[in-house]
Amino acid sequence: MIAYRSTRHTIIICAGFAIIICVLVAVTAIGARRIAATFPPAGRFVEVDGGRIHLVELGNADDATPLVLLHGAMVNLGDMRLALGERLALNHRVILIDRPGHGWSDRPDGAADASPTRQAALVHQALEGIGVTRAIIVAHSWSGALALAYALQYPNAVSGLALLAPFVYARPQEARWHLNVLRALFAYSAATLEDSVWGPALAHTVTLPVGETLLSLGVRSAFAPQHVPLNYIALTGAELLLRPLEIVASAQDIEGIDEYLFEQARRYVSIRIPARILVGDADEALSPDIQAKALARVLSQAKLQVLPGVGHMVHYAAPDRVIEAIEELFDEVKQPSPS
């Protein structure tokens, strides 16, 4: 009798657990469809190896030296468009790109596309697909590593670099992304994507409903000490991050990035093009000393601006300063080289 009751209790518990999992899967699927319908693609798709890259083109299509804007971690092209894209498009051709696995861009080879080198290759294919052979790259945060990977791989395709609070060096052990609660959720939910079913399982069950409650908190953390712009989440489509495949892509971006940057950083000294680096001295996400300032000492044609009281979201806290630096860079690269 005791064994029978124990077995029955076990069956009931297992059945209850299965029901909860099914409910969470359904909630996630419904939520992901709602988010996708609310924030549909805003631009066009360009074919690349194994998939498509989503991009938005603004401004003067005949401009021979376009500005390519690359967003940071856990956002999409809407972030750069809201802060800088529309204003820069008044005078330039602007191309905003969803990085592979983010927004509406595919990540054809999964975790293999997480490295800045592989993402640079896919971005390069997309730009070639729309006839862009040379551009100025404007990159925020994680895409600082992507921009430098691009310059290293395709030096003839980059006229200049504008790097905003760039993430370009491996971080000390104590300075980890998991200081941010949202980053912790995504990093730990999929930290063992290649070796375990737990990462994908969590991404398709609990991460979206939990993430919906934490998204505003995570955004406030990213903007600190500045305030979040009014309606930022709605205007940038930030909720796209909460879809399972993008959650997995975000975790893949974080996993292994330090090891990758340790190797890439050895080659920065070979980059010899005009660059502007802007960083806030109140950036708590990435150390200005370890990242931006260290890079400025290595890049021979870099000019560094340290903005007092500004946090990680430089392009929102000081958009005028950023645009001024980009315009200065544009004028510099457009000058004819001495004969």
Number of C-alpha atoms within 10 A of each C-alpha: 6 7 8 9 10 11 12 12 12 12 12 12 12 12 12 12 12 12 12 13 17 13 13 19 19 14 17 22 17 12 18 21 12 13 18 17 10 13 17 12 15 14 13 12 18 17 15 19 13 10 15 20 27 24 25 19 19 20 18 14 14 9 12 14 21 25 28 26 27 27 26 25 19 23 22 27 27 24 24 23 24 16 21 20 25 15 17 18 19 12 12 22 21 28 24 24 28 23 29 27 27 27 29 26 21 25 24 17 14 15 17 11 21 23 20 24 20 17 22 25 19 25 25 19 19 22 22 15 14 10 9 17 16 21 23 24 28 26 26 29 24 22 27 29 27 29 30 27 25 22 23 20 15 15 17 11 19 22 23 28 26 29 29 27 32 29 29 30 24 19 19 10 7 7 13 15 15 15 13 16 16 22 20 15 20 26 23 16 21 26 20 16 18 13 9 11 11 16 22 20 17 22 24 25 21 18 24 26 15 13 21 14 10 15 19 17 14 15 17 14 21 20 21 19 17 18 13 18 14 8 8 16 18 12 14 19 20 22 24 25 26 26 24 22 20 24 30 27 26 23 28 25 20 22 20 14 20 18 12 17 19 13 11 19 17 11 12 17 12 13 17 17 16 20 26 22 25 26 32 24 18 19 22 19 22 24 21 22 11 15 20 26 20 13 22 18 13 17 18 16 14 21 17 17 19 16 17 11 13 22 26 28 25 23 23 21 23 17 15 13 15 25 16 11 20 24 14 13 20 22 10 15 17 12 8 7 7 4 3
